[in-house]
């Protein structure tokens, strides 16, 4: 105290005044910067939530489209029976009911909940006005807050079905109705968890006639709120966001500024004193973070000094990291890992203990609990793309994250790592570029299924292009560098943007239906025991060119992805270049491949 008083005595009032004014100016600049950053962060949160809403809605629109396809395929003379409808409903916890209401009064339906009503006469129900407009417009509609039972309001997807006669006329067949549980829908879209992050939110739906319906409100969000809108299926969805409190707490900002300066000095001293220790085999040579041994030691020390206070254990990895290595090479993969590490440090703080377990898998130990700031950091880290520049081109990638709480979920660090890793696996199953907290109600398995394909050698050494995709939704799981070249794409990023990771986008739109039928016919021929098919087709490149190719495909069951297509594509003149045949042309395929028997393939079973 004596030395402090002596130091204060050395400060003149003019100097103190100048310093005080400078601090005020700095605080004002910091306040503006923090407010702008906060607004930008909330804007990203809102955009991410609207994107998840769109993705969730699209899933149920696709279900009604599948049902429509089955009705149209049978020319309206047959509809799925009760068992098939039950299978559809039970596939998704949020899907409460599927109903098919024909214009002649015939009705088929299945409800997961006995409280859900059957819309036997759509025009005389709460859906009457919507049904009339939908029928006239001949397009699907989505209506929230519909009374689907006594004091029960849910989201309804309504699709009118028309049959085309031989003379080309369109005849109204009836409606397909899908009822979605609003609470589960909002939970899956990560709307209801905003309250746990101390974010006030209002979600609204504005129909074409101007009717506004409220889906969710969790407090006085209207004051000074950030409003975002997005047009989804011809209607406008609106989300209002604001923090539960002021956008920026000036006192906290000032305290944080000075605390940050002092902490930075203290951390700097500690880092210099312990620099040698970090270089003695405890760090990863590529990224500079801890290796597994060093991470375990560092976390053990942290827990000894932590005094049982809340902490977080995060498991993170890069989505589709193997594709980066397969297409761009390991040098690009190494750069991606270094940038990923840098982003982790910037997001979760340099005091976080970051451990590289191997490959693209990392464990982060944060010395704080699950606060609003932590939730915001996690949400931003998974929703915002990471980026590197490789050979003059931007390569963007996303990450997924799972976490467990100390000491709520466990007090043993290794057990927390396993639980965080299990939560990470759950996040990836829900679509990647997401995060998930460990659910203690779920029983852990001894091993976690590993996602991804290791196809570097195969994909790059084959004379033709290679693609692997799921049969259910045509989602691309792997594309070789040869396919990227064949599509006249400059980079994998361009290829992914062009195809939206859907295999059908490789081919001209007017050929996709015919291709699907021919593939199903060949694959389901009883004599075709290997589920293979042979096709002559043309791909549509990024430059708009049609390039003839020969295709050999194989359908197989994968434990992680379900039914998967493995396909090789060769340019039709490739045999001339190689001076030998490398493919079996369709005309020379086995006789069972050329029979006219039609087969139907149902990817949902």
DAGIMO-V489666 format. One record per pair of residues at least 24 apart in sequence whose ideal C-beta (glycine too) atoms are under 7 Angstrom apart, sorted by the first residue. I is the first residue (numbers start at 1). J is the second residue. If there is no record, write none. Layout:
# DAGIMO-V489666
i | j
I | J
I | J
This chain:
# DAGIMO-V489666
i | j
27 | 253
27 | 254
30 | 253
30 | 257
31 | 248
31 | 250
31 | 253
34 | 248
34 | 253
35 | 247
35 | 248
38 | 247
38 | 248
39 | 226
41 | 376
41 | 380
42 | 226
42 | 241
43 | 226
43 | 228
44 | 380
44 | 383
44 | 384
45 | 241
45 | 379
46 | 226
46 | 228
46 | 239
46 | 241
47 | 228
48 | 383
49 | 189
49 | 190
49 | 191
49 | 239
50 | 228
50 | 230
50 | 237
50 | 239
52 | 189
52 | 190
53 | 189
53 | 232
53 | 237
54 | 232
56 | 185
56 | 188
56 | 189
57 | 142
57 | 232
57 | 233
60 | 95
60 | 157
60 | 178
60 | 180
61 | 140
61 | 157
63 | 88
63 | 178
64 | 140
64 | 157
64 | 159
64 | 176
64 | 178
66 | 604
67 | 98
67 | 100
67 | 176
68 | 159
68 | 161
68 | 176
71 | 161
71 | 173
72 | 163
75 | 163
76 | 163
76 | 173
79 | 108
82 | 110
85 | 109
85 | 110
86 | 110
93 | 184
94 | 180
94 | 181
94 | 184
94 | 185
94 | 188
95 | 178
95 | 180
96 | 154
96 | 179
96 | 180
96 | 181
97 | 179
98 | 178
99 | 177
100 | 174
100 | 176
101 | 174
101 | 175
101 | 177
102 | 173
102 | 174
103 | 172
103 | 173
103 | 174
115 | 149
115 | 150
115 | 152
116 | 148
116 | 149
116 | 179
117 | 148
117 | 149
119 | 177
122 | 175
127 | 156
127 | 158
130 | 158
131 | 158
131 | 175
134 | 158
134 | 160
135 | 160
135 | 172
138 | 162
140 | 233
142 | 233
142 | 235
144 | 182
144 | 205
144 | 213
144 | 215
145 | 213
145 | 215
148 | 179
153 | 182
154 | 179
154 | 180
154 | 181
154 | 182
155 | 180
155 | 182
155 | 185
182 | 215
186 | 215
186 | 216
191 | 216
194 | 218
196 | 375
197 | 372
197 | 375
197 | 376
198 | 243
198 | 244
198 | 372
199 | 241
199 | 243
199 | 244
200 | 242
200 | 244
201 | 239
201 | 240
201 | 241
202 | 240
203 | 239
204 | 238
205 | 235
205 | 237
206 | 235
206 | 236
206 | 238
207 | 235
208 | 234
208 | 235
219 | 244
284 | 356
286 | 334
286 | 337
286 | 338
287 | 337
287 | 338
287 | 341
287 | 356
288 | 341
289 | 341
289 | 354
289 | 355
289 | 356
290 | 353
290 | 354
290 | 355
291 | 356
292 | 355
292 | 357
295 | 353
295 | 355
295 | 363
298 | 353
299 | 353
299 | 365
299 | 413
302 | 353
302 | 365
302 | 367
303 | 413
306 | 367
308 | 407
310 | 368
310 | 369
310 | 405
310 | 406
311 | 365
311 | 366
311 | 367
311 | 368
311 | 369
311 | 406
312 | 366
312 | 368
312 | 369
312 | 370
312 | 374
312 | 403
312 | 405
313 | 363
313 | 365
313 | 403
313 | 404
313 | 406
313 | 416
313 | 417
313 | 420
314 | 363
314 | 364
314 | 366
314 | 401
314 | 403
314 | 420
315 | 363
315 | 401
315 | 402
315 | 417
315 | 420
315 | 421
315 | 423
315 | 424
316 | 344
316 | 362
316 | 364
316 | 399
316 | 401
317 | 360
317 | 361
317 | 362
317 | 399
317 | 400
317 | 424
318 | 360
318 | 397
318 | 399
319 | 397
319 | 398
319 | 399
319 | 400
319 | 432
319 | 433
320 | 397
321 | 360
322 | 452
322 | 453
322 | 454
323 | 478
323 | 492
324 | 395
324 | 397
325 | 456
326 | 455
326 | 456
326 | 459
327 | 481
327 | 484
327 | 492
328 | 390
328 | 395
328 | 492
332 | 388
332 | 390
332 | 395
335 | 388
335 | 390
336 | 388
336 | 397
339 | 386
339 | 388
340 | 386
340 | 399
343 | 386
347 | 377
347 | 380
347 | 381
348 | 377
363 | 417
369 | 405
370 | 405
378 | 435
379 | 435
382 | 433
382 | 434
382 | 435
383 | 433
393 | 490
393 | 491
394 | 493
395 | 493
396 | 493
398 | 432
398 | 433
400 | 424
400 | 427
400 | 428
400 | 432
400 | 433
400 | 434
400 | 435
401 | 427
401 | 435
402 | 426
402 | 427
402 | 435
402 | 436
402 | 438
403 | 437
403 | 438
404 | 438
409 | 438
409 | 440
418 | 444
419 | 444
421 | 448
422 | 448
425 | 449
449 | 560
451 | 560
453 | 477
453 | 478
462 | 568
463 | 574
463 | 578
463 | 582
464 | 568
464 | 569
464 | 570
464 | 574
465 | 569
466 | 568
467 | 503
467 | 567
468 | 564
468 | 565
468 | 566
469 | 503
469 | 565
470 | 561
470 | 562
470 | 564
471 | 555
471 | 563
471 | 564
471 | 565
471 | 603
472 | 562
472 | 563
472 | 603
474 | 502
474 | 503
474 | 504
475 | 501
475 | 502
476 | 501
476 | 502
476 | 503
477 | 561
477 | 564
483 | 569
486 | 539
486 | 547
486 | 569
487 | 539
487 | 541
487 | 542
488 | 541
488 | 542
488 | 543
488 | 545
489 | 542
494 | 542
498 | 542
506 | 539
507 | 537
507 | 539
507 | 540
508 | 538
508 | 540
508 | 546
511 | 537
519 | 553
520 | 599
520 | 600
520 | 601
521 | 597
521 | 598
521 | 599
522 | 593
523 | 555
523 | 601
524 | 599
524 | 601
525 | 592
525 | 595
525 | 597
525 | 599
527 | 592
528 | 592
530 | 554
531 | 555
531 | 556
534 | 584
534 | 586
534 | 589
534 | 593
535 | 586
536 | 585
536 | 586
547 | 571
548 | 572
550 | 583
550 | 585
552 | 583
563 | 603
